Amino acid sequence: MKKDFVLITQKNEKIRITTYGFDKINSASCLIFVHGFKGFKDWGFWPFIGNYFADKGYFVITFNFSHNGIGENLTEFTELEKFAANTFSLEYEELNEIIDAYLSNFFGGKSISKIGIVGHSRGGGEALRVSSKRKEIGAVALWASVADFNRYSERQKEEWQKNGSFEVLNTRTNQMMKLNVSLLEDLEQNKDELLNLEKAAKNLDKPLLILHGEQDLAVPIKEAEQIYSWSEKEKTEFFKIIGAGHTFDITHPFKGSNKKLDFVLEKTLKFFNKNLN
């Protein structure tokens, strides 16, 4: 059973949420899925994944960060000004607000089990740093996760500061999407603490699953290896997916699963069954 919600944040922003397995909210463990940069809850595999884990007995939360560029139209980037104004700190606040909303019965119930969290790409970094500070999170899965939020050269940063914005091309939609200098300032101010993924991984102290495609061009496999090197080995599982790209060779619109995504789902399900239930 699927159900949609809108959470109004403390900053009066809208977080659009889709839950799956709603009929199990009071008995099933909760899984929260965190999309990445230029990602959104209705992209490609996310609805399929929501239904998959709901069918396997979980209550699933998928959502759009308020400044991910997606508004009322759930599959098109129509809020480019908000996209430009997004920051890492804002996403950190909002992911914590979603966890707090679940724990305070915003969705109409909750289970006594700890929460599982899955982050893809930049969302993996968000999941990692939030999980390192929240005892309610029982286990963490990282799919094609970044190991560093700083993905810009010094020359790019100089141009960014000079122009007041930085442009990125969305190759799927051919939209040129701006990032305001506020994102760079957030990165520079918080790189040693709040945005330090090495520190988050070393402080995690809970089960961690890392899944990464060997042919990932957006986030190279070496970043998964870096996170693994920081992690507590006795609590970490790491799988490299042969021949897989950044989204495990799934595109938008979704045309069905494949062996690579099936592998990711099977390993993730086994991981959460073991560590949450």
KEKE-3310 file (N, C-alpha, C; in steps of 0.2 Angstrom, whole numbers, plus 5000, padded with zeros to 4 digits):
npx = (5004:5003:5007:5006:5014:5016:5028:5031:5044:5055:5060:5050:5048:5044:5044:5042:5035:5034:5027:5029:5021:5013:5003:5009:5015:5016:5021:5032:5050:5057:5063:5073:5075:5088:5090:5102:5112:5104:5094:5078:5063:5054:5062:5067:5072:5067:5053:5050:5060:5054:5042:5047:5054:5044:5036:5043:5042:5044:5042:5043:5051:5052:5058:5059:5072:5069:5075:5079:5075:5064:5047:5029:5027:5031:5041:5049:5062:5058:5060:5072:5078:5077:5085:5097:5100:5102:5110:5123:5121:5108:5102:5106:5099:5086:5085:5087:5075:5065:5068:5065:5051:5046:5048:5040:5028:5022:5018:5008:5010:5022:5036:5044:5057:5074:5079:5083:5094:5096:5107:5110:5123:5127:5118:5122:5133:5126:5117:5127:5133:5123:5119:5130:5128:5116:5107:5096:5096:5099:5106:5116:5116:5126:5124:5134:5141:5147:5163:5168:5162:5168:5170:5176:5187:5201:5202:5189:5182:5187:5182:5168:5167:5170:5160:5148:5140:5139:5138:5130:5127:5113:5113:5103:5091:5095:5096:5103:5110:5111:5122:5122:5134:5133:5133:5146:5152:5146:5152:5166:5166:5162:5169:5178:5172:5156:5154:5163:5167:5175:5177:5164:5162:5172:5167:5155:5150:5141:5132:5137:5134:5141:5139:5144:5146:5158:5161:5158:5156:5153:5154:5169:5174:5185:5181:5172:5180:5188:5179:5177:5190:5190:5181:5174:5179:5174:5160:5157:5151:5156:5153:5158:5151:5152:5155:5145:5137:5134:5121:5118:5115:5102:5089:5080:5065:5059:5062:5062:5069:5086:5100:5110:5105:5096:5105:5110:5098:5095:5107:5105:5093:5096:5105:5098:5088:5096:5102:5092:5080)
npy = (4994:5011:5028:5045:5060:5077:5085:5099:5109:5115:5127:5130:5124:5113:5095:5082:5067:5049:5034:5017:5001:5005:4999:4991:4999:5000:4988:4984:4985:5001:5008:5021:5030:5039:5050:5056:5069:5079:5069:5061:5056:5049:5045:5034:5019:5021:5020:5007:5000:5005:4998:4985:4982:4985:4974:4964:4965:4978:4995:5008:5024:5036:5051:5068:5080:5097:5106:5100:5103:5098:5100:5103:5096:5080:5074:5082:5095:5109:5119:5127:5138:5135:5123:5129:5136:5126:5118:5108:5107:5110:5099:5090:5094:5092:5078:5074:5079:5071:5059:5062:5065:5053:5046:5053:5049:5056:5050:5042:5031:5019:5008:4998:4994:4998:5010:5008:5014:5020:5026:5034:5038:5055:5056:5045:5050:5059:5050:5043:5053:5057:5045:5042:5050:5047:5037:5030:5025:5009:5002:5004:5007:5009:5015:5016:5027:5044:5048:5060:5076:5087:5090:5098:5107:5118:5128:5128:5132:5145:5151:5150:5157:5170:5172:5170:5159:5142:5131:5116:5103:5095:5080:5071:5079:5090:5102:5117:5119:5129:5132:5140:5151:5149:5136:5132:5140:5134:5121:5124:5130:5119:5108:5101:5096:5094:5090:5080:5065:5055:5055:5053:5040:5033:5035:5028:5015:5004:4992:4992:4992:4992:4995:4995:5000:4993:5000:5013:5029:5042:5042:5036:5019:5019:5027:5020:5011:5019:5023:5010:5008:5016:5011:5001:4985:4973:4975:4978:4976:4973:4975:4974:4978:4969:4977:4986:5003:5019:5020:5007:5003:5006:5016:5032:5035:5021:5005:4992:4980:4973:4961:4967:4977:4968:4961:4970:4973:4961:4959:4970:4968:4956:4960:4970:4962:4954:4963:4972:4965)
npz = (5000:4995:5000:5000:5007:5013:5020:5030:5033:5047:5042:5034:5022:5008:5009:4999:5000:4997:5003:5005:5008:5018:5026:5035:5044:5058:5062:5055:5051:5047:5032:5025:5010:5002:4989:4977:4970:4958:4958:4962:4970:4961:4951:4938:4945:4958:4963:4960:4968:4981:4981:4980:4993:5001:4998:5003:5017:5023:5029:5019:5016:5004:4997:4991:4993:4998:4990:4978:4966:4960:4959:4960:4949:4947:4940:4933:4932:4938:4947:4947:4953:4967:4967:4964:4975:4985:4999:5007:5021:5022:5017:5026:5038:5034:5031:5044:5050:5043:5049:5062:5061:5057:5069:5078:5075:5063:5051:5055:5063:5070:5071:5084:5080:5075:5063:5046:5033:5017:5005:4990:4979:4980:4990:4998:5005:5013:5020:5027:5036:5043:5050:5057:5068:5074:5085:5083:5070:5064:5054:5039:5022:5008:4991:4977:4983:4986:4993:4997:4998:4992:4976:4966:4957:4960:4951:4946:4958:4960:4948:4951:4963:4958:4948:4955:4954:4948:4934:4930:4918:4915:4908:4904:4903:4896:4902:4909:4924:4938:4952:4967:4975:4988:4991:4989:4999:5010:5009:5011:5024:5032:5030:5038:5048:5049:5036:5034:5028:5031:5044:5048:5044:5051:5064:5064:5069:5068:5058:5041:5024:5008:4991:4975:4958:4946:4935:4936:4931:4936:4950:4955:4958:4967:4977:4985:4989:4997:5007:5013:5018:5029:5037:5050:5050:5054:5055:5042:5025:5009:4992:4975:4959:4945:4929:4931:4930:4937:4941:4941:4928:4926:4918:4916:4909:4919:4914:4918:4929:4930:4930:4938:4946:4952:4960:4968:4976:4982:4990:4998:5004:5011:5020:5028:5033:5042:5051:5056:5059)
capx = (5000:5007:5003:5010:5013:5020:5031:5033:5050:5055:5061:5043:5049:5040:5047:5037:5036:5030:5029:5027:5020:5010:4999:5014:5019:5016:5025:5038:5055:5057:5069:5073:5080:5090:5092:5108:5112:5100:5090:5072:5060:5051:5066:5069:5071:5065:5046:5051:5063:5050:5038:5051:5055:5037:5033:5048:5040:5047:5039:5048:5050:5056:5056:5063:5074:5065:5079:5082:5073:5057:5041:5023:5028:5036:5047:5053:5065:5054:5062:5079:5080:5078:5091:5103:5101:5103:5117:5124:5119:5100:5100:5107:5094:5080:5085:5085:5068:5062:5069:5061:5044:5044:5048:5035:5021:5020:5015:5002:5012:5030:5038:5049:5063:5078:5078:5088:5094:5100:5109:5113:5128:5128:5113:5125:5136:5121:5115:5133:5135:5117:5119:5135:5126:5109:5107:5090:5098:5102:5111:5117:5118:5128:5124:5138:5141:5153:5167:5170:5157:5171:5171:5177:5194:5203:5200:5182:5180:5189:5177:5162:5167:5170:5153:5143:5137:5143:5133:5131:5123:5109:5113:5096:5086:5099:5095:5109:5107:5115:5123:5124:5140:5131:5135:5153:5153:5144:5157:5172:5165:5160:5173:5182:5167:5149:5154:5169:5164:5180:5176:5158:5163:5176:5162:5148:5149:5135:5133:5137:5134:5144:5138:5147:5148:5165:5162:5154:5160:5151:5158:5173:5175:5190:5178:5169:5186:5190:5175:5178:5196:5189:5175:5175:5179:5170:5153:5156:5151:5158:5152:5159:5147:5156:5152:5139:5138:5132:5114:5117:5113:5095:5088:5074:5060:5061:5060:5062:5076:5091:5104:5115:5100:5093:5110:5110:5092:5096:5112:5103:5088:5099:5109:5093:5085:5101:5104:5086:5075)
capy = (5000:5017:5034:5051:5065:5083:5087:5106:5109:5121:5132:5131:5121:5107:5089:5078:5060:5043:5029:5010:4996:5009:4995:4988:5004:4999:4982:4983:4990:5007:5010:5027:5030:5045:5051:5059:5075:5078:5063:5062:5050:5046:5044:5027:5013:5022:5017:4999:4999:5005:4992:4979:4982:4984:4967:4960:4966:4984:5001:5012:5031:5039:5058:5073:5086:5103:5110:5096:5105:5095:5103:5099:5091:5075:5071:5087:5100:5115:5123:5128:5143:5131:5119:5133:5138:5120:5117:5101:5108:5110:5092:5086:5096:5089:5071:5073:5081:5066:5054:5064:5065:5046:5044:5056:5047:5060:5045:5039:5025:5018:5001:4998:4992:5003:5012:5007:5020:5018:5032:5033:5044:5061:5054:5040:5054:5062:5045:5041:5057:5057:5039:5042:5054:5045:5030:5027:5021:5003:4999:5009:5004:5015:5013:5021:5033:5048:5048:5067:5081:5091:5087:5103:5109:5124:5133:5129:5136:5152:5154:5150:5163:5176:5172:5169:5153:5137:5128:5109:5101:5088:5077:5068:5084:5095:5108:5119:5119:5133:5131:5147:5151:5147:5129:5132:5142:5128:5116:5127:5131:5113:5102:5097:5093:5092:5087:5076:5058:5050:5056:5050:5032:5030:5035:5025:5010:5000:4988:4996:4989:4996:4992:5000:4997:4994:5004:5019:5035:5048:5041:5030:5013:5020:5031:5015:5008:5024:5022:5004:5008:5020:5008:4995:4979:4967:4977:4981:4971:4977:4971:4977:4975:4969:4980:4991:5010:5023:5018:5000:5002:5008:5023:5035:5032:5014:5000:4986:4978:4969:4957:4971:4980:4963:4959:4976:4973:4955:4960:4975:4964:4951:4965:4973:4956:4952:4968:4976:4961)
capz = (5000:4994:5002:4999:5012:5012:5027:5031:5038:5051:5038:5030:5015:5007:5007:4996:5002:4996:5007:5003:5014:5023:5030:5039:5048:5065:5064:5050:5051:5042:5028:5022:5004:5001:4983:4976:4966:4952:4959:4965:4972:4956:4945:4937:4949:4965:4964:4959:4974:4986:4981:4982:5000:5005:4997:5007:5024:5026:5028:5016:5015:4999:4997:4988:4997:4996:4985:4973:4959:4958:4963:4960:4943:4951:4936:4929:4936:4937:4953:4946:4958:4973:4965:4964:4982:4990:5002:5011:5027:5022:5016:5033:5042:5031:5033:5051:5051:5041:5054:5068:5059:5058:5076:5081:5072:5058:5046:5058:5067:5069:5074:5089:5077:5073:5056:5041:5029:5010:5001:4983:4976:4986:4996:5002:5010:5018:5024:5031:5041:5048:5053:5062:5074:5076:5088:5080:5064:5066:5049:5034:5015:5003:4984:4973:4987:4986:4999:4998:4995:4988:4969:4962:4956:4963:4946:4946:4964:4958:4944:4955:4967:4953:4945:4960:4953:4945:4930:4928:4913:4916:4901:4903:4901:4893:4906:4912:4931:4942:4959:4970:4979:4995:4992:4990:5005:5015:5009:5014:5031:5036:5027:5043:5053:5047:5029:5034:5028:5034:5052:5049:5043:5057:5070:5063:5074:5066:5052:5035:5017:5002:4985:4970:4951:4944:4929:4938:4929:4940:4957:4954:4963:4972:4983:4989:4993:5002:5013:5016:5022:5035:5041:5055:5045:5057:5054:5035:5019:5003:4985:4969:4954:4939:4923:4932:4931:4943:4943:4940:4921:4925:4916:4917:4913:4921:4909:4921:4932:4927:4935:4942:4951:4956:4964:4974:4980:4986:4995:5003:5008:5016:5025:5033:5037:5047:5055:5059:5062)
cpx = (5004:5003:5008:5008:5017:5022:5033:5038:5050:5057:5055:5044:5045:5044:5042:5039:5032:5032:5026:5026:5017:5006:5003:5017:5020:5020:5031:5044:5055:5064:5068:5078:5081:5093:5098:5107:5109:5095:5083:5068:5056:5055:5067:5067:5068:5058:5047:5054:5058:5045:5041:5052:5049:5035:5037:5047:5042:5042:5044:5046:5055:5054:5061:5065:5070:5068:5082:5080:5067:5052:5035:5023:5033:5041:5050:5056:5062:5056:5069:5082:5082:5084:5097:5105:5102:5110:5117:5120:5111:5098:5101:5101:5087:5080:5084:5078:5064:5062:5064:5053:5042:5043:5043:5028:5018:5016:5009:5004:5020:5030:5043:5056:5067:5077:5084:5088:5099:5101:5112:5117:5129:5123:5117:5130:5132:5119:5121:5134:5129:5117:5124:5133:5119:5109:5101:5091:5102:5107:5110:5119:5120:5128:5128:5139:5148:5157:5170:5165:5161:5173:5173:5184:5195:5201:5193:5179:5182:5184:5170:5162:5166:5163:5147:5139:5141:5137:5135:5125:5119:5109:5107:5091:5089:5098:5102:5107:5113:5116:5125:5131:5139:5133:5142:5155:5152:5150:5164:5172:5165:5164:5176:5178:5161:5150:5160:5167:5169:5179:5169:5158:5167:5172:5156:5146:5143:5136:5132:5138:5136:5143:5140:5148:5155:5166:5158:5159:5159:5154:5162:5173:5180:5187:5174:5175:5189:5186:5176:5185:5195:5184:5178:5174:5174:5162:5152:5156:5152:5157:5154:5155:5150:5152:5146:5141:5135:5125:5112:5114:5105:5094:5081:5071:5062:5058:5061:5069:5080:5095:5108:5110:5098:5099:5111:5104:5093:5101:5109:5097:5091:5102:5104:5090:5089:5102:5098:5081:5077)
cpy = (5006:5023:5039:5056:5071:5085:5094:5106:5115:5127:5134:5129:5115:5101:5084:5071:5055:5037:5022:5005:5000:5004:4991:4993:5003:4992:4981:4988:4995:5007:5016:5028:5037:5046:5056:5066:5074:5072:5066:5056:5046:5044:5036:5022:5014:5019:5010:4997:4999:5000:4985:4977:4981:4977:4962:4961:4973:4990:5006:5019:5033:5046:5062:5079:5092:5107:5106:5098:5103:5098:5099:5094:5086:5072:5076:5092:5107:5121:5124:5133:5140:5127:5123:5135:5132:5120:5110:5102:5108:5103:5088:5088:5092:5081:5069:5074:5075:5060:5056:5064:5057:5044:5047:5055:5052:5056:5041:5032:5024:5011:5003:4997:4999:5004:5010:5012:5018:5025:5031:5039:5049:5059:5049:5044:5057:5056:5043:5046:5058:5051:5039:5046:5052:5038:5026:5023:5015:5000:5004:5005:5010:5012:5018:5028:5037:5047:5055:5071:5086:5088:5092:5105:5116:5130:5134:5133:5143:5155:5155:5156:5170:5177:5172:5163:5148:5133:5121:5107:5095:5085:5073:5073:5090:5102:5110:5122:5123:5131:5138:5146:5149:5140:5128:5134:5137:5123:5118:5128:5125:5107:5098:5094:5090:5088:5082:5068:5053:5050:5052:5042:5029:5030:5031:5020:5006:4997:4993:4991:4994:4992:4997:4997:4998:4999:5011:5025:5041:5048:5035:5025:5015:5024:5026:5012:5012:5023:5016:5004:5012:5016:5003:4989:4974:4969:4979:4975:4976:4973:4976:4974:4975:4972:4985:4998:5013:5021:5011:4998:5003:5015:5025:5037:5024:5009:4993:4985:4974:4965:4961:4974:4974:4961:4964:4975:4966:4956:4965:4972:4960:4955:4967:4967:4954:4957:4973:4971:4955)
cpz = (5000:4997:5002:5005:5010:5019:5026:5036:5042:5048:5033:5023:5014:5005:5005:4997:4999:5000:5004:5009:5019:5028:5035:5044:5055:5067:5060:5052:5046:5039:5025:5016:5003:4994:4982:4972:4959:4952:4962:4965:4967:4950:4945:4942:4956:4967:4964:4966:4980:4987:4982:4989:5004:5004:5001:5015:5027:5025:5025:5015:5009:4999:4993:4993:4994:4991:4980:4966:4957:4963:4962:4954:4946:4947:4932:4934:4934:4942:4953:4951:4965:4972:4966:4971:4987:4993:5005:5018:5028:5021:5023:5038:5040:5032:5040:5053:5049:5046:5060:5067:5060:5065:5080:5079:5067:5053:5049:5062:5066:5073:5079:5086:5076:5066:5052:5036:5023:5007:4995:4981:4982:4992:5000:5007:5015:5023:5029:5037:5046:5053:5059:5069:5077:5079:5085:5074:5066:5060:5043:5027:5011:4996:4980:4977:4986:4993:5001:4994:4990:4981:4964:4962:4959:4958:4946:4952:4963:4954:4947:4959:4963:4950:4949:4959:4949:4941:4929:4923:4915:4909:4899:4900:4897:4896:4909:4919:4935:4949:4962:4974:4986:4996:4993:4997:5011:5015:5012:5021:5035:5034:5032:5048:5050:5040:5029:5034:5030:5041:5053:5049:5049:5064:5069:5068:5074:5059:5046:5029:5012:4996:4979:4963:4949:4939:4930:4936:4933:4947:4956:4959:4968:4978:4987:4993:4998:5008:5017:5020:5028:5040:5046:5051:5048:5056:5047:5030:5013:4996:4979:4963:4948:4933:4925:4933:4937:4945:4941:4933:4921:4923:4918:4910:4914:4916:4912:4924:4928:4932:4940:4948:4955:4962:4970:4978:4984:4991:5000:5007:5013:5022:5030:5037:5043:5052:5058:5062:5066)
residu = (MET:LYS:LYS:ASP:PHE:VAL:LEU:ILE:THR:GLN:LYS:ASN:GLU:LYS:ILE:ARG:ILE:THR:THR:TYR:GLY:PHE:ASP:LYS:ILE:ASN:SER:ALA:SER:CYS:LEU:ILE:PHE:VAL:HIS:GLY:PHE:LYS:GLY:PHE:LYS:ASP:TRP:GLY:PHE:TRP:PRO:PHE:ILE:GLY:ASN:TYR:PHE:ALA:ASP:LYS:GLY:TYR:PHE:VAL:ILE:THR:PHE:ASN:PHE:SER:HIS:ASN:GLY:ILE:GLY:GLU:ASN:LEU:THR:GLU:PHE:THR:GLU:LEU:GLU:LYS:PHE:ALA:ALA:ASN:THR:PHE:SER:LEU:GLU:TYR:GLU:GLU:LEU:ASN:GLU:ILE:ILE:ASP:ALA:TYR:LEU:SER:ASN:PHE:PHE:GLY:GLY:LYS:SER:ILE:SER:LYS:ILE:GLY:ILE:VAL:GLY:HIS:SER:ARG:GLY:GLY:GLY:GLU:ALA:LEU:ARG:VAL:SER:SER:LYS:ARG:LYS:GLU:ILE:GLY:ALA:VAL:ALA:LEU:TRP:ALA:SER:VAL:ALA:ASP:PHE:ASN:ARG:TYR:SER:GLU:ARG:GLN:LYS:GLU:GLU:TRP:GLN:LYS:ASN:GLY:SER:PHE:GLU:VAL:LEU:ASN:THR:ARG:THR:ASN:GLN:MET:MET:LYS:LEU:ASN:VAL:SER:LEU:LEU:GLU:ASP:LEU:GLU:GLN:ASN:LYS:ASP:GLU:LEU:LEU:ASN:LEU:GLU:LYS:ALA:ALA:LYS:ASN:LEU:ASP:LYS:PRO:LEU:LEU:ILE:LEU:HIS:GLY:GLU:GLN:ASP:LEU:ALA:VAL:PRO:ILE:LYS:GLU:ALA:GLU:GLN:ILE:TYR:SER:TRP:SER:GLU:LYS:GLU:LYS:THR:GLU:PHE:PHE:LYS:ILE:ILE:GLY:ALA:GLY:HIS:THR:PHE:ASP:ILE:THR:HIS:PRO:PHE:LYS:GLY:SER:ASN:LYS:LYS:LEU:ASP:PHE:VAL:LEU:GLU:LYS:THR:LEU:LYS:PHE:PHE:ASN:LYS:ASN:LEU:ASN)
# end
